[in-house]
Amino acid sequence: MRTTRRTRGRVAVPALLAMSLLAACGSGGDGGSAGSTDAAGGEEASCTNTITKTDAQQVTVWAWYPAFADVVDLFNETHDDVQVCWTNAGQGNDEYTKFSTAIEAGSGAPDVIMLESEVISSFAIRDALVDLSQYGADEVEDDYTAGAWKDVSSGDAVYGIPVDGGPMGMLYRQDIFDQYGVAVPTTWDEFATAAQALKDAGFEGYITDFPTNGRAFNQALFAQAGSAPWTYDNAEPTEVGITANDEGAKKVLEYWDGLIEDGVVGTEDAFTTDYNTHLVDGTYATYLAAAWGPGYLSGLADADSDAVWRAAPLPQWDASSPVQVNWGGSTFAVTSQSEIPEAAATVAKEIFGTEEAWKIGIEKGALFPLWKPILESDYFRDLEYPFFGGQQINKDVFLDAAAGYEGFTFSPFQNYAYDQQTTVLFDMVENGTSAGDALDTLQETLVTYGKEQGFTVSE
């Protein structure tokens, strides 16, 4: 039993809460939560924004994007026939809970809803989302990378329009690596070597943190080593394949378990107050981050004013054959309660469909675009980031990461799966359960749950 392993990680009690907004885009939406009414048609919905073209058809939207108020105003200024009525109905799971309540009630959902790509299957299986292929989704498919489009599709059906993504890289403290004479790692073998070298040289912090409540972060690390835990297609909604304990996941978890055992990584829960402080006070030499991470990091208080931050590609298992992964990413979906699905689809396709809208999202909201006209533009490629000493982090890191991402298949009960993942990883860290046993327990739990929910489960 290794019951004291978490001491060096400044541990908080594990929170089985999805930090969904952080995984999606790094910051909450601006504007208050105006009361939403039946967006499907009965009562007039209340809006956070002011609509001046009152004769136009109104499409209700739930979203928590940062700086979204300006994007909404831009859409409404440039559209005469359709206007967006926007409400911030909560961030991540807060919004999803309200959406689930509306689904059960049969009313109360908006026309368009912001959803992380990982939960699309969970709502599509409940017949809560409209297949946008019948409303011109194919006309905009080429505007997105193949991986981004796969994340919103199931067979021929399309359940969302991609907005922002989270291709992964490594943000690191160049000053810490320089101070202790340690090379910045490019592979996971080098990462482990650097972690030990920093410790041996007298660095009192850790090379990074491995949070047991990392959810999509941990899943992305598993996927980089080839883990593919889910086989699922909405065309066969009662059938699901589950291999949460595959070799890729075990390889990665055994690696991190070894670093924890060696005392060179922290194990505190992600996105707590302490964790946020430690990201910027020199406790961690690296932050393994999604492309929204730079905006999140630069917005934290108590940052070390002497810190020298830079960005590099995510370490690889095989440098000669890099595998790119994604942490987070959000979409616009049309709900099945909408009585104006065609107009709603127009909003989903077009609200982030201009360079002007995307410059708001990038410069004010720190979003990473999945819309190729801006993603592949000279403007975005060459953008300099003052927090990183003027480094062009998109060109150096995140554009290649986005281009190489091939998509991921999520579960029709992804939130439950993430909760169980958190439980078994905490047991590994706190109680010394082996990585293999932890994943075997996860596999058994998910298979049992799937069967109890009426799925035909293959392993």
Beta strands, then each sheet from edge to edge (+ up, - down):
strand 1: 57-62
strand 2: 82-87
strand 3: 112-116
strand 4: 153-154
strand 5: 157-158
strand 6: 161-173
strand 7: 230-232
strand 8: 239-242
strand 9: 286-290
strand 10: 309-313
strand 11: 326-334
strand 12: 456-458
sheet 1: 2+ 1+ 3+ 11- 6+ 9-
sheet 2: 2+ 1+ 3+ 11- 6+ 10-
sheet 3: 4+ 5-
sheet 4: 7+ 8- 12-
end
